[in-house]
Amino acid sequence: MEQQRVPIFPRSVKGFYRKIKSSIVILAYSVYFLLPWLRWEREVGSSQAVIFDIDAHRLDFFDLTIYAQDMFWVAVFFAFAALLLFFVTGIAGRVFCGYFCFQTLWTDVFIHIEHWVQGERPARIKLANSKWTPEKIFKIGLTHLLWLVVAFLTGLAFTLYWGNAPDLIVEIFTLKAPLVAGVTILFLTATTYVMAGIARDQVCTYMCPYARFQSAMFDRETIIVAYDSIRGEGANGSHKPTKELIKREKRQEHGYGDCVDCGYCVQVCPTGIDIRNGLQYQCISCALCIDACNTIMSSVGYPQGLIRYSSEKEAQGEKTRVIKPKTIAYGMDLVLIASALIWGLNARTAIELSVRQVRQPLFVVLSNGDIQNRYNLKLNNKTDKAIPLNISLKGLDKYVLDLGRHKNVKLAPSSSLTLHINVRLPPEFIIKENHDFEFVIQNPNDVDSSWTQKANFSAPHKRNRK
């Protein structure tokens, strides 16, 4: 029989980790929603600081420009990010989930909206269990309306990264934007509303694969949110702080632990688990239960830290190592990938060159006996400045280079140019059927700037030459 989902109504809490989470939420939302409006002057292209320019096939990130040909380095960056996640998980568990995951950040805001409209946890539970009245309809309706507003703004902000924000937002609200922009906004509005407002904890529990394989990266020294069961339970378990058992010394005399069984840690948990039951895959390490427990411990005069970040080794009285073979291996891999990424991005050439020989026909014998080959030479300027270019050949003697209508080649900023080139050789300088040579591209204004590309010159067999 399928178990019915039990709604979770997280209670608000104040404390050190709540402040950290709130600060990260504010920072993340500020970056996400305001970054498309940040201007960044460039000689060519959009003046938007961060933009995925589809028309120009480039990604501008401040002074860094990534072209379609550089997607390999984007893949390297994502590999670095994945390895960094594994590295952090091995040390500190699911802190990414608890503080930085988009699902967590947006759900956090949606819960705040619900709390603002409907009240604290008891009021929300009472409202959910009550009959439908005008008050309930108003509060539930207003909650969902505000969720939809935030979801719509989320989709709108994402779309603004793909075009010049001031122009695109006018086109969107005047219904002149491309259809794909509208579809994207509607899709992200729907998914944000469902994931952060309706599904919430189910996304982390059932949909996210990270919750399932995270344990493979845990060990006895991984720092997680943990309940100190020895201190909390004592010999006879936990007990509520009655008049006779309010003082810690009295509780210890009767064999009771410091846990007063208030349930506050369960009430603040966004996934609804009881951290006292040990490590559970639903736990996202948000540490709100730590704030809740510390609040209660302080109110009854007990030491804080009954629930805290600790490891299995620490719970058994052993020392936890952060520097260990696994973290060293992850760290070395991260340094290696980061170094390769930085080198690769800095080593990119200003001009990207590719040559393709036209193979139908492979060669042509002209009326004067010269042998002619045709090539398609593609040049891509990856800078924001126009570059004049001289084209020559290396490895062929007495060649004739025909650039067709292009007498002087000048490559515009951030643009591509395909040249249809004819190369001719007199038959007396042809000694074999295939001659290897190189196209040499040089900037006449900068003698140190040159680019080469290997090619092959094809000729008929010697007995077929006239």
N, C-alpha and C positions, 0 to 999 in steps of 0.2 A: 504494500500500500504506500502510495506516494505521500511523503510528509509535507504538510502545508508550511509555507514560509512564515516564520515569526517576524513581524516588523521590529526593527531596531530603532529606538529613540535615544540617541546619545545625549547624555547630560553634559552641560558646559562645565569647564574646570579652569582654574587659574593656576599658574605655576611657571617654573623655569622652562620646561619643554613646550608648554603652550605658547609662551612668548617667542620661542625659537620658530615654532611652526607658523605663527601669525606673521612674523617678520619675513619668512620665506614666501608665504602666500602673497604678501604685499609686494615684495620684490619681483616675484614671478609674474604677477598680473601687470605690474608697471612695465616690465620689459615686454611682455607679450602684446599688450594693447597699445603701448606708446611707441615702440620701436619703428613701426611703419611710417610714423610721422617725423622721424628724425631725418634731417637733411644732411647730405654729404656731397660736396661739390666734386664733380669729375669732368674731365675734358670731353669725354664721350660717354653717352649712356644716361641713365636716369640719375637724378640728384637725390635719390632715396638711399639711405644708409644701407639697408638690407632689402634686397629685392631679387626675386626669381624672374628674370627677364626672359620669358619664353620666346618672344620674337627674335631677340638677339642671341638666344641659346647660351645664356650665361647667368651665373649667380654672382651678384655683387654683395660682398660682406665688408663694408667699410672700404679699406684699401685693397682688400683681397678679391680677385675676380677668378671665378671657377668657370671654365668653359665645358661644353659637352665632352670634349676630348680629355678632360681632366677627371672624368667620373671615377677613374680607378682610384684616385686619391680620396675621393669622397667615400668610396668603399673601405679604404684603409682607415679613414677617420671613424667610420661606424664600427669597424673591427676593434679599434682602440677603445671606443666607448663601451662596447660589450665586455672587453677584457677588464676595463676599469670597474665595471659593475661587479664582475666576478671577484676582483681583487678586494673591493670594499665589502662584499658579502662575506668573503672568507674571514675578514677581520671583525666586522660589526653587524653581521646579519642583514636584515632587510631595512636598513636605515634609508635606502633610496625610496622604498615603497612608502615609508612613514613620513618622509619630509619633501621629496622632490617629484614623485610620480604625478603625472597629469591627472590621473584618476583621483588621487588623494587630494590634490590641490583644489580641483573643481568640486569634489564632494564636500570638502571642508566649507567652501563658500555656500553651497546649497544648504548644508546643515545650519549654518549661521542665519541664512534667510528664513528657514523654517522656525528656528528659535526666536527670531525677531518678530515674526508674524504670529506664531501660535503660542509662544511662551516656553517656559522651562519644561523639562522632561515629564513631570507629572501632569502638567496642563496638556501636553501634546498627546499623552496616552489617554487621558480623559476625553479629549476632543475626538480622537480616533474611535473610541468605543461608544461615543454618544450617538444618538439619532441625528438624522439630517435636519438641521434647523437653519434659519437664515444666517445665524452667526457662524455655524460650521461651514456652510456653503461659501460665505465671504472669506473666511480665513483660509480654507483649503484652496479656493479659487485664486486668492491673492498670492498664495505661496507658489502655486503652479505658474501663474502669470509671471511672477518675478523670476522663476526658474527659466521660463521660456525667453525672457528678456536677456538674461545672462547667457543662455545658450545661443541666442541669435547674435549677440555681440561677439561671442567667441567665434562663430562661423564668419562673421563680417570681418573681424580682425585678421583671421587667417587668410581670407581672400585678398586683403590689402597688401599682403606680402608679394603678390603676383602681378602687381601693376603699380603705377604711380598713385599713391594713396589719395591725394587731394582730387585728382581727376577721376579715379575709379569710384570713389564713394559717391560723387555726384552722378556718375553714370548709373550706379546701382539704384539710387533713390529716384532717378528720373526714368528708370526702366530702360536704359540705353546700353547697359552693360552686356557683354557676351552671355549667352545662355549658360555656358559652363560655370560662370561666376555665380549665377543664381542657384544652379543645381548644387554647387559646392556649399553655399551658405545654408540652403535647406537641409542638406545631408548632415552637416556638422551641427546644425541646430537640433535636429532630431536625435542624433547619436549622443550629443552632450546632455540633452534633457533626459534621455532614457538612462544613460550610464551613471550620471552624477545625481540624478533626482529619483529615478524609479528603482534601478537595479542596485546601485550603491555597493553594499558589501558583497553582493553576489558576483560582481565583476572580479573582485580580489579573490573570492573564495572558489568560484567555479570557472570563470572565463580566462583569468590570467594564468598562463603556463608557468610563470616564474614561481608562483606559490607552490607548484608541484615539484619542481626540480631543485629548489633552493637548498633542500637538505643535503643534496650531493656536495655542496660547497661548504657545509658546516663541519666543524670538528669540536672537540672538547674545549678548545680555546677560543672559539668564536664568541664574541660579546653579543649577548641578546638581552631583551627585557625579560627578567626572571624574578620569580617570587622566592624569597628565602624561607623555605618550608620549615627548616629546623628552628629558626627564630620565630616564625609566625605560628606554628602549630604546637611547639613544645611537646610534652609527653602526652597530654590529654586533649590536644587539638585546640582550635580557636574558641573564643567565647566572647559574647557581647559584654561591654563594660558596665556591669551592674554596680550598684553602690558598694558592694563588698569587694568587687573585682575591678575597680577603676585604677588603683595604683599598680604600677608594674611589678613591684616587689611581691604584692599579694598574689598576683596572677602567677608569678613564677613559683611561689610556694605551693600553689594548688596544681601546678603542672600545666598551666595554660600559656599559650604563646602570645605574641604581641598583636596578632590579627584580631581585630574586634568584630569581624564578620559583618561589616557595614554594607558591603556590596557596592561601594562607590567605584571601585576599580572596574567592575562589570558594567556599571551604568554609563561610564564615560567612553567605553570601548566602541569604536565605530564599526567593528565587526561582531560585537556582542559576545565575545568569549570571556571566560573566567581565567585570568592569567595564573591563578592559584593551581590550576590543573596541569601546569607544566607547559613545555613548548608545544605549540600548535601551529599548523600550517596557515591558519587564518590570521595569525598575528602579523601585523605589518610594522611592528616596532615603532609605533608613533609616540610611545612613552607617555601618553596621557594618563595611563593607569599609575605611572610613577608620581605624577603631579597629584593625582587624587589621593593616593596612599600617603604621600608626604603631608598633604593637608590634614588628613585625619590624624596621623601620628603627632603632628605638631599640636593639634587641638587637645589631645589627651595627654600630652607631655612625654611621649615616647620618642626615641631616636628615629630619625628619618632613615630611609634606605631599605625598608622591608621589601619593597619592590624596587628594583634598580637594574641598571645595565651591568651584567656580570656574565661569567662563563660557567660552564659545567665544572671546570677545574677549580674556579674560585669558590663555588658552592661547596666543594669538598675540601677546602682549606689549602689548595695548591696554588701556585703562582701561574698567572696567565701570561703567555708570551705573545707579543704582537709580531716580533721578528722571528719567523720560523721558516723552514724550507719552502712551504707552499707560497707564503707571501713574498719571499725573496724571488722565487721563480716568476710569479705574477709581476712583481716589480720590475725585474729585468726585461721581461717581455714588453711591458708598457714603455720602458725607456727605449727599447729597440724600435718599437713601432712608432713612437713619437718622434724619434730621431729621423727615421726613414720618411715620415710624413713631412717634417719640417724641411729636410733636405730636398725631397721631391718637389714641394711647392716652390722653394727658392731656386731650384735648378731648372725650372721650366724655361724653355727658350722663348724669345719674343716672336719668332716665326716658326710655324709648324709647316712642314713640307712633306708632300707625298707625291710619288710619281707612278703613273700607270701607263704601260706601253699599250698602244692600240694594236690588237693582234689580228684584226681582219681588215686588210691583209697585214701580215706580219712585216712585210717590206714591199717597196715599190722600186722597180728599175726605171729610171727616167730616160728620156730620149738621148741624153748625152752620156748615158752609162752610169751615172751616179746612182748610188743606192740610198733610198730614203726610208727612214723610220718615223712614225708619229707617236707622240707622247701627250698625255694629259697631265699637266703639272698643277697641282692644287696648293695654293699658298693661303695660310691663315695667319692674320696679324692678331696677336694676343695682347697687344698694348693699346693704350689710348692715344697714340701718336701715329701720324702717317709716316710710312717708311719707304724711301726710294730704293729700288733693287736693281742690281746688275746680274744677269744670268750668263753663266759660261759653263764649259764642259772641261772635265779633267780626265785624261786617260785615252783620248782620241786625237789623232793627228789630222790636220788639214780638214777639219770638219766645217760645215756651214750650218749655222743656227738660224732658223727662220721662226720668229715670234709672231708671224701673221700681222694682225692689225695693231699689236702692242709693240710700239717702237720704244717707248720709255715706260717701264713698269713702276708704278707707285701704288703701294698698298694702303688703302684708307684705314683709319683707326678701327680696331675691333671688327674687321671685315674679312671676307674670304674672296679669293679670285682664282678662277681656273683658266689656265693658259693652254691653248692647243698648239703644240710646238712640233716643227719638222726638223729633223736632223739628217743632213746629207753627207755622204762620204764618197770621194772618187774611188773607183774600183781598184786602182793601184795601191791604195793604202789599206785595203782589206786583206788580211792574211788568214782569217778563219771565219767560220760561220757565226760565231757569237763573240762579241767584244764587250768586256765589262768596263764601265766608266762611271763617272759621277757627275751629277748636276751640282753646280756650285752657285749658291745665291749669296750675294754680298751687298751690304749697305755701303754705298760710295762715301757717305759722310762719316762712317765709322769702320776703319780698316780691320778692327778686331772683331767685328760682327759678321760672321759668315756661317752658312748652313749648307750641308751637303746631303745628297741622297743618291744611293747606288741605283744604277739602271743597266740595261743590257741593249746592245745594238745588234740586230739580226741581219744577216746577209745570205744570199743564195750560195750553194756549193760552188767551189772554184770553177769546176768544169762548165757550170751554167752561166758564168759571167761572160759578157761580151766585152 
